[in-house]
Amino acid sequence: MCAWAAAGLPIVSHGGDAVLVVQREDPLNCETSLPALIGGAVTPSAHFYVRNHFPTPVLDPQLYQLAVTGLVERPLCLSLGDLYNLPRQSLLATLECAGNGRVHFDPPVDGEQWQFGAASTAEWTGVPLVAILDKAGLSAGAHDVVFRGADMGLVDGVTAPVRFERAMSVRDARDSGAVVAYAMNGEPLPLQHGRPVRLIVPGWYSVASVKWLTEIDVVDRPFEGFFQTKRYHYELERDGSVVHEPVRLQRVRALIAQPAGGASVTAGELVVRGVAWSGAALIDRVDVCIGGGPWQPARLVGEPRLHSWQWWELFARCDLCGSTTVQARATDQAGNTQDERPEWNRFGYGGNAIQTISIEVQ
């Protein structure tokens, strides 16, 4: 049985009209087809993009335990039932892989060659992280909170398997609005999305949202694990010097879901729809450019939510037959906007350049 069928996912392919498009089969990595975004505030769980660094661990929910250790006054060992009995919170949050759009970097960079579909939105339900930290009680000297998943494997420069683990400062852990989630879109977490428990850090690139979460470890110094210091930081050149910056908040982005790239459309009225989001602020505006003409403001649709994407649409005209292009550019309320080209960096993170699609007008 193929990897995605074993995980309970729908049929996917390496191209064409599939809802999920495979980037790699082992470990399974696949992105959501942009036309599949049309239709609702959340992405169906079976259509949600999948990002794995290591083989998928299978944890028995009945035997599951979450350990909270380190610099805490009351170490905890929480079962799934214990988590159900703690304060509950649901939130809509858009997750995006930091490498989304990596295929558009020039010169090319290594890593999963995502187009634009490594982003999806779901409703997540679980326990506010701050409630768990307060229950354990942070001791004096606490500096970072490390989140450790059950998935493990080999990485560059290391001979023994390592766990997937990421950390946040104590302040970020308390202020981020993070949730220790056990449900997705009203159902228990699917296997490929962290069953039975994962972290959700809204507004941050999804590397922070550790899946198959089994340990929360409070430490007295900056954490230096592989996925903290060797990957998931911006390594770029500025003013002749190499600069390192952490991958944190999602950069502002708009995606076009309708029409699909390569589609044939009838001359006359052209409807352009899509989504936009930013980890820094609400979306302020989305502008659309058709055929290299002037930028036209799109209408924002629905209630704005800080950590969830914003639908937008534009009713325009395109009367000239032949090949043409459609572009979408988002700007958030903090003044961040998209550039024509991604800011090149060694690992291809944060590539939020303006999306351009080609269509055929008939």
Order of alpha helices (4+ residues) and beta strands (2+ residues): alpha-beta-beta-beta-beta-alpha-beta-beta-alpha-beta-beta-alpha-beta-beta-beta-beta-beta-beta-beta-beta-beta-beta-beta-beta-beta-beta-beta
